[in-house]
Amino acid sequence: MTSASPNIRILLVDDHPLVRDGVRMRLQVTPHIRVAGEASNAEDALLLAEQLQPDIVITDIRMPGTSGIQLAAALQKQCPLVRVLLLSMHQEEEYVQRAIDLGARGYVLKDAPAQQLILAIEQVHQGHTFFSPGLQTHDAGAQAEAAGKRSLTPREVSVLQLLAQGRSNKEIAELMGSSIRTVETHRLHLRRKLRIVGRAALVKYAVDFADLQIGQV
């Protein structure tokens, strides 16, 4: 059993007040965890992190303007002692790996039990990492194999980027110098690799995916 660490100070970042309210209610019943501040966007979160110097920043990925993953990267540079724990609905490997690459110490799904979030906070505060079950494997070989199966080709990445710009299949075909049928094939392969059902869901993922490419290091 993980020993509780006293007075873990949290900065909570999410653009939805109801989500912040729900997380705060989960945490305030835990004596050794305190929400020291809240922000609705990454820009305000950076300012508050510098002022409050919390132990952990809990942030969503998708927010207006700067994403939570970009916030993790900025905090690593500006407030290196502050650890970042992502709380998200996204399960795709691309999000998790990008979060790790840019300094996040934990990744918890929003539909996880409250106790899992508490455990994640304790683990991250103690200098460990924590990922919701199913998101992270300790078997490097299995992880590499899974990533290989779902890796995207450069052409598929280009299609995602153009979808994020709101381009139609015809426009994408013209820009890529290919046929509309080829673009449709790329979209089909993308849905299969990413396990996405429906065209609208693929477009939404494309917009999210574009955020992951901003500020790559």
C-alpha positions in Angstrom: 0.0 0.0 0.0 1.3 3.5 -1.0 2.1 5.7 2.0 0.3 9.0 2.0 2.5 12.1 1.6 1.3 15.1 3.6 0.2 18.4 2.1 0.4 17.7 -1.6 -0.5 21.0 -3.2 -2.4 20.8 -6.5 -2.9 23.3 -9.3 -6.0 22.2 -11.3 -6.3 23.2 -14.9 -9.3 22.6 -17.1 -11.5 24.8 -19.2 -14.7 23.2 -18.0 -15.8 24.5 -14.5 -17.9 21.4 -13.9 -14.9 19.2 -14.4 -12.8 21.3 -12.1 -15.6 21.1 -9.5 -15.8 17.4 -9.8 -12.1 16.8 -9.4 -11.9 19.3 -6.5 -14.7 17.4 -4.7 -12.8 14.1 -5.2 -9.7 15.6 -3.8 -11.0 17.7 -0.9 -12.1 14.6 1.0 -8.5 13.4 1.1 -6.7 15.1 4.0 -3.2 15.1 2.6 -4.2 16.6 -0.8 -5.1 20.3 -1.2 -6.2 22.2 -4.4 -4.0 25.4 -4.0 -5.3 27.0 -7.2 -7.3 26.6 -10.4 -7.0 27.9 -14.0 -9.1 27.5 -17.1 -6.3 27.7 -19.6 -2.6 27.0 -19.9 -1.5 30.6 -20.0 -3.1 31.4 -16.6 -1.8 28.1 -15.3 1.8 29.0 -16.1 1.5 32.3 -14.2 -0.2 30.5 -11.2 2.4 27.8 -11.2 5.2 30.3 -10.9 3.4 32.1 -8.1 2.1 29.1 -6.1 4.9 26.6 -6.9 2.4 23.6 -6.5 3.7 20.1 -6.1 1.6 18.8 -9.0 -0.3 20.4 -11.9 -3.3 18.3 -13.0 -4.4 19.4 -16.5 -6.6 18.3 -19.4 -5.1 17.9 -22.8 -7.8 19.7 -24.9 -8.2 23.4 -24.0 -8.6 26.6 -25.9 -5.2 27.9 -27.1 -2.3 26.0 -25.6 -2.9 22.3 -25.0 -2.2 20.5 -21.8 0.7 18.6 -23.4 2.3 21.9 -24.4 1.7 23.2 -20.9 3.7 20.2 -19.6 6.6 21.1 -21.8 6.5 24.8 -20.7 6.4 23.8 -17.0 9.4 21.6 -17.4 11.4 24.6 -18.6 9.9 27.3 -16.3 9.0 25.4 -13.2 11.2 22.2 -13.3 10.2 21.2 -9.7 6.5 21.1 -10.6 5.3 17.7 -11.8 2.5 17.3 -14.4 -0.3 14.8 -14.3 -2.6 14.7 -17.3 -6.3 13.9 -16.8 -7.8 13.2 -20.2 -10.5 11.2 -22.1 -8.0 10.3 -24.8 -6.6 6.8 -24.7 -4.6 6.8 -28.0 -1.0 5.9 -27.7 0.1 9.0 -29.6 -1.3 11.2 -26.8 0.4 9.2 -24.0 3.7 9.0 -25.8 3.7 12.7 -26.6 2.9 13.5 -23.0 5.8 11.4 -21.8 8.2 13.0 -24.3 7.3 16.5 -23.1 7.7 15.8 -19.4 4.4 14.6 -18.0 4.8 12.2 -15.1 1.4 10.7 -15.1 -1.7 10.1 -17.3 -5.1 9.3 -15.9 -8.3 8.8 -17.8 -11.3 10.9 -16.8 -13.5 8.0 -16.4 -11.1 6.3 -13.9 -12.2 5.7 -10.3 -11.5 8.5 -7.9 -9.1 6.3 -5.9 -7.0 5.9 -9.1 -6.5 9.6 -9.3 -5.5 9.8 -5.6 -3.0 7.0 -6.2 -1.6 8.7 -9.3 -1.1 12.0 -7.3 0.7 10.1 -4.5 2.9 8.2 -6.9 3.8 11.3 -9.0 4.5 13.3 -5.8 6.9 10.6 -4.6 8.9 10.9 -7.8 7.4 7.9 -9.6 5.2 7.8 -12.8 1.6 6.6 -13.0 -0.5 5.7 -16.0 -4.0 4.4 -16.0 -4.1 0.6 -16.6 -3.9 -0.2 -20.3 -2.2 3.0 -21.3 1.4 2.0 -20.4 3.1 -1.4 -20.4 6.4 -2.2 -18.6 7.2 -4.7 -21.4 9.3 -2.6 -23.8 9.1 -5.3 -26.5 5.3 -5.4 -26.4 5.1 -1.7 -26.4 7.3 -1.3 -29.4 5.3 -4.0 -31.3 2.0 -2.2 -30.5 3.4 1.1 -31.6 4.7 -0.5 -34.8 1.2 -1.8 -35.7 -0.3 1.6 -35.2 2.5 3.8 -36.6 1.3 6.2 -39.3 3.0 6.7 -42.7 4.1 10.2 -43.8 1.2 10.3 -46.3 -1.3 9.4 -43.5 0.1 12.1 -41.3 -0.3 14.6 -44.2 -3.9 13.6 -44.6 -4.5 14.1 -40.8 -2.9 17.5 -41.0 -5.1 18.6 -43.9 -8.2 17.2 -42.3 -7.4 19.3 -39.3 -7.5 22.4 -41.6 -11.0 21.4 -42.7 -10.0 20.3 -46.2 -12.3 18.1 -48.3 -11.2 14.9 -49.9 -11.0 16.7 -53.3 -8.8 19.5 -51.8 -6.5 17.0 -50.1 -6.2 15.0 -53.4 -5.2 18.2 -55.2 -2.7 19.3 -52.6 -1.1 15.8 -52.3 -1.1 15.2 -56.1 -3.2 12.1 -55.8 -6.7 10.8 -56.6 -9.7 11.2 -54.4 -9.9 7.4 -54.2 -6.4 7.3 -52.8 -7.3 9.9 -50.1 -10.3 7.8 -49.2 -8.1 4.8 -48.8 -5.7 6.7 -46.6 -8.7 7.8 -44.4 -9.9 4.2 -44.2 -6.4 3.0 -43.1 -6.3 5.8 -40.5 -9.6 4.7 -39.0 -8.4 1.1 -38.8 -5.0 1.9 -37.3 -6.4 4.4 -34.8 -9.5 2.3 -34.1 -11.8 5.2 -34.9 -15.4 4.7 -36.0 -16.9 7.3 -38.3 -15.7 10.1 -40.5 -16.6 12.8 -38.0 -14.6 11.1 -35.2 -11.6 11.0 -37.6 -11.8 14.7 -38.3 -12.0 15.4 -34.5 -8.9 13.2 -33.9 -7.1 15.1 -36.7 -7.7 18.4 -35.0 -6.4 16.9 -31.7 -3.4 15.3 -33.5 -2.5 18.7 -35.0 -2.1 20.0 -31.4 0.4 17.2 -30.6 2.6 18.4 -33.5 2.9 22.0 -32.3 6.2 22.8 -30.5 7.8 19.4 -31.1 11.3 19.1 -29.7 
